[in-house]
Amino acid sequence: MVPPAFTRPALTPHDRLFVPLFVGTMLLAWLALAVWDMSPYARYLDHDWTRLGIAAGLCAALPAGEVVMPAFLYLGGWTLMTAAMMLPTTLPFVTVFRRLTMRQPHAASLLCLLLVSYLVVWLGVGVAAHSAGLILLVFVQQSVWLSFNGWLISALVFLLAGLFQFSPLKYRCLDACRSPLSFIATRWSGRRPVSDSIRLGLAHGAHCVGCCWLLMLLMFTVGTGSIGWMLALGAVMALEKNSRWGRKLAAPLGLALITTAVGMAAVQGLGD
């Protein structure tokens, strides 16, 4: 049962502006990515695991510093990328939260806390992925063969992403993301709106990571700076989470990813 605090309020003129403003924010994120991709700093959007060992020195190319500035640019690029790719998938969740908390004091601040908390979770994923890339670099630098056979890393990620599409965790997290009203109702008390908003953002971010993290890791095999791949993967994740038949998309997508991994190995085998 939905708590009394979740009684649907009457529409206000602000409701008619919310969705266009939210969509406009996402479009600005995509525009910023496109501009960044054409700038001299475009290489800091591109952390391609398949080229580790050959292009591993790119992150030390900035004269402002070999660690701090590249790390700042990487995290900024990753946050911008996740905002562009993942915020569209959260629109139903954010819309429900907005409608059900619009009578709360400082409703706009609560919404900001929700979104920031959500992106913080994905920022943590980016830090973990980048750290994994640095560890992977150590192994690649010790193997000349692996330095020139990055396809193996790509094929492995595609295979894992495909297998994960059939896992119970994938479906459990996907179902939670596809039910925004019940997700919010079970986590919102109304007595501590600030902490509840933060907790909701973190929880929804964690569930989104649970159903999409391996799909996002594909960006590290096709190149995180590829706007085309970002659009394609973002569209797939939005369909999975929000369309009526999105749950049924998981298995065919898994088969496609596994087939791609097998195809990569077959092509490489024929080439050898």
ZAMARGU-4260 file (C-alpha; in steps of 0.2 Angstrom, whole numbers, plus 5000, padded with zeros to 4 digits):
<rodrens>
0) 5000/5000/5000 | 5006/5017/4996 | 5009/5029/5011 | 4997/5044/5013 | 5012/5055/5009
5) 5012/5048/4992 | 4995/5055/4987 | 4996/5061/4969 | 4995/5080/4969 | 4986/5090/4956
10) 4996/5096/4941 | 5005/5112/4942 | 5012/5123/4928 | 5029/5117/4934 | 5025/5099/4929
15) 5023/5104/4911 | 5041/5111/4911 | 5049/5098/4921 | 5051/5084/4907 | 5057/5097/4894
20) 5070/5104/4906 | 5076/5086/4911 | 5077/5081/4893 | 5086/5098/4889 | 5099/5094/4903
25) 5102/5077/4895 | 5104/5085/4878 | 5116/5097/4885 | 5127/5083/4892 | 5127/5075/4875
30) 5132/5091/4867 | 5146/5094/4880 | 5152/5076/4876 | 5152/5080/4857 | 5162/5097/4860
35) 5174/5088/4871 | 5176/5074/4858 | 5182/5088/4846 | 5194/5096/4858 | 5212/5093/4861
40) 5207/5084/4877 | 5197/5071/4868 | 5209/5057/4872 | 5204/5058/4890 | 5187/5052/4886
45) 5195/5037/4877 | 5201/5023/4889 | 5201/5008/4878 | 5207/4993/4887 | 5211/4984/4870
50) 5225/4996/4867 | 5233/4995/4884 | 5252/4993/4883 | 5252/5002/4866 | 5244/5018/4871
55) 5247/5017/4889 | 5256/5034/4890 | 5241/5045/4885 | 5236/5048/4902 | 5252/5057/4906
60) 5252/5068/4892 | 5246/5084/4900 | 5260/5096/4906 | 5249/5101/4921 | 5253/5085/4929
65) 5255/5066/4926 | 5242/5060/4938 | 5231/5073/4946 | 5225/5083/4930 | 5222/5067/4919
70) 5213/5059/4933 | 5202/5075/4935 | 5198/5075/4917 | 5195/5056/4916 | 5182/5057/4931
75) 5174/5073/4923 | 5172/5064/4907 | 5166/5048/4915 | 5153/5058/4925 | 5147/5067/4910
80) 5146/5051/4900 | 5136/5043/4913 | 5124/5058/4915 | 5121/5057/4896 | 5119/5038/4895
85) 5111/5034/4912 | 5100/5049/4916 | 5088/5045/4901 | 5085/5028/4909 | 5080/5036/4925
90) 5066/5048/4918 | 5051/5037/4925 | 5060/5036/4942 | 5064/5054/4943 | 5047/5059/4937
95) 5038/5049/4950 | 5050/5056/4963 | 5046/5073/4958 | 5027/5071/4957 | 5027/5062/4974
100) 5038/5075/4983 | 5033/5091/4975 | 5024/5097/4991 | 5039/5094/5002 | 5049/5110/5007
105) 5064/5113/4996 | 5057/5100/4983 | 5070/5106/4970 | 5084/5103/4982 | 5078/5085/4986
110) 5078/5081/4967 | 5096/5088/4966 | 5101/5077/4980 | 5093/5062/4972 | 5102/5065/4955
115) 5119/5069/4963 | 5118/5053/4974 | 5113/5043/4959 | 5128/5049/4949 | 5140/5047/4964
120) 5136/5028/4963 | 5141/5028/4944 | 5157/5039/4948 | 5162/5025/4960 | 5160/5012/4946
125) 5171/5023/4935 | 5184/5024/4948 | 5184/5005/4950 | 5184/5002/4931 | 5199/5014/4929
130) 5208/5006/4944 | 5205/4989/4935 | 5212/4996/4919 | 5228/5001/4928 | 5230/4984/4936
135) 5227/4976/4919 | 5240/4987/4912 | 5253/4979/4924 | 5249/4962/4916 | 5249/4969/4898
140) 5266/4977/4900 | 5273/4960/4906 | 5266/4952/4890 | 5271/4957/4873 | 5258/4945/4865
145) 5244/4953/4875 | 5250/4971/4870 | 5247/4966/4852 | 5231/4956/4855 | 5219/4967/4864
150) 5205/4959/4855 | 5206/4945/4869 | 5201/4958/4882 | 5187/4964/4871 | 5180/4947/4868
155) 5181/4942/4886 | 5171/4958/4891 | 5158/4954/4878 | 5157/4936/4884 | 5155/4941/4902
160) 5142/4954/4897 | 5132/4942/4887 | 5132/4928/4901 | 5127/4941/4914 | 5111/4945/4904
165) 5105/4928/4910 | 5109/4930/4928 | 5096/4931/4942 | 5105/4947/4949 | 5102/4955/4932
170) 5083/4952/4932 | 5081/4956/4950 | 5089/4973/4948 | 5080/4976/4932 | 5063/4973/4939
175) 5067/4985/4953 | 5072/4998/4941 | 5056/4995/4931 | 5045/4998/4946 | 5049/5016/4951
180) 5033/5019/4962 | 5035/5004/4973 | 5054/5007/4973 | 5051/5024/4981 | 5037/5020/4992
185) 5047/5006/5001 | 5061/5018/5004 | 5053/5035/5008 | 5047/5038/5025 | 5043/5057/5023
190) 5051/5061/5040 | 5069/5063/5035 | 5067/5070/5017 | 5085/5074/5015 | 5092/5058/5020
195) 5078/5048/5011 | 5082/5057/4995 | 5101/5053/4996 | 5097/5035/5001 | 5085/5034/4986
200) 5097/5040/4974 | 5111/5028/4981 | 5099/5014/4981 | 5093/5017/4963 | 5110/5020/4957
205) 5116/5003/4965 | 5101/4994/4956 | 5105/5002/4940 | 5123/4997/4942 | 5117/4979/4946
210) 5108/4978/4929 | 5119/4988/4918 | 5137/4987/4924 | 5144/4975/4912 | 5135/4984/4897
215) 5144/5000/4903 | 5161/4990/4904 | 5158/4987/4885 | 5163/5006/4883 | 5180/5001/4889
220) 5182/4989/4875 | 5175/4999/4861 | 5182/5016/4868 | 5173/5027/4880 | 5175/5042/4869
225) 5164/5034/4855 | 5148/5045/4854 | 5140/5032/4843 | 5143/5018/4855 | 5137/5029/4870
230) 5121/5032/4860 | 5118/5014/4856 | 5122/5007/4873 | 5112/5021/4881 | 5097/5017/4870
235) 5098/4998/4874 | 5098/5001/4893 | 5084/5014/4892 | 5073/5001/4882 | 5078/4987/4895
240) 5072/4998/4910 | 5058/5007/4903 | 5049/4999/4888 | 5035/4987/4890 | 5045/4973/4883
245) 5061/4978/4890 | 5063/4963/4902 | 5062/4951/4886 | 5076/4961/4878 | 5089/4954/4891
250) 5090/4936/4884 | 5092/4941/4865 | 5104/4954/4869 | 5114/4942/4879 | 5114/4930/4865
255) 5120/4944/4853 | 5134/4948/4865 | 5140/4930/4867 | 5139/4928/4848 | 5150/4943/4846
260) 5163/4937/4858 | 5163/4920/4848 | 5164/4929/4832 | 5179/4939/4838 | 5188/4923/4843
265) 5184/4915/4826 | 5190/4930/4816 | 5206/4931/4825 | 5208/4912/4823 | 5206/4913/4805
270) 5218/4928/4804 | 5231/4918/4813
</rodrens>
